[in-house]
Amino acid sequence: MATEARRFGRVKLEANSRLFVKELKAMSITVPQLLTLISVSRTLCVSPHTIRSWVRKGQLRPIRLCRRLLFHPDEIARFLAEANRP
């Protein structure tokens, strides 16, 4: 009887772990890749100091992770759209 209970528990655990892996894969598809300060500065052909200045002025809104500045691609698109307005 004890072995049946262990088997049942193991089957339940394996089913839960498969479900967790499926959910984790689905989440990884929807998580956007964030851009680093250096990659944004290279893309916009400006120095990292200029990017930091825009952040201080509130023109660019970063995601702060510890001391790192990371940028969502939509934020860069918003910034460029506002810069192109007449």
Contacts in CASP RR format, 6 or more apart in sequence:
PFRMAT RR
TARGET T0000
AUTHOR 0000-0000-0000
METHOD contacts of the structure
MODEL  1
MATEARRFGRVKLEANSRLFVKELKAMSITVPQLLTLISVSRTLCVSPHT
IRSWVRKGQLRPIRLCRRLLFHPDEIARFLAEANRP
32 72 0 8 1.000
32 73 0 8 1.000
32 74 0 8 1.000
33 73 0 8 1.000
34 63 0 8 1.000
34 70 0 8 1.000
34 71 0 8 1.000
34 72 0 8 1.000
35 43 0 8 1.000
35 70 0 8 1.000
35 71 0 8 1.000
35 72 0 8 1.000
35 73 0 8 1.000
35 76 0 8 1.000
36 68 0 8 1.000
36 69 0 8 1.000
36 70 0 8 1.000
36 71 0 8 1.000
37 48 0 8 1.000
37 51 0 8 1.000
37 52 0 8 1.000
37 62 0 8 1.000
37 68 0 8 1.000
37 69 0 8 1.000
37 70 0 8 1.000
37 71 0 8 1.000
38 48 0 8 1.000
40 51 0 8 1.000
40 71 0 8 1.000
40 76 0 8 1.000
41 47 0 8 1.000
41 48 0 8 1.000
41 50 0 8 1.000
41 51 0 8 1.000
43 76 0 8 1.000
44 51 0 8 1.000
44 76 0 8 1.000
51 60 0 8 1.000
51 69 0 8 1.000
52 69 0 8 1.000
54 60 0 8 1.000
54 79 0 8 1.000
55 61 0 8 1.000
55 62 0 8 1.000
55 69 0 8 1.000
59 79 0 8 1.000
59 82 0 8 1.000
60 71 0 8 1.000
60 75 0 8 1.000
60 76 0 8 1.000
60 79 0 8 1.000
61 75 0 8 1.000
62 69 0 8 1.000
62 70 0 8 1.000
62 71 0 8 1.000
62 75 0 8 1.000
63 69 0 8 1.000
63 70 0 8 1.000
63 71 0 8 1.000
63 72 0 8 1.000
64 70 0 8 1.000
END
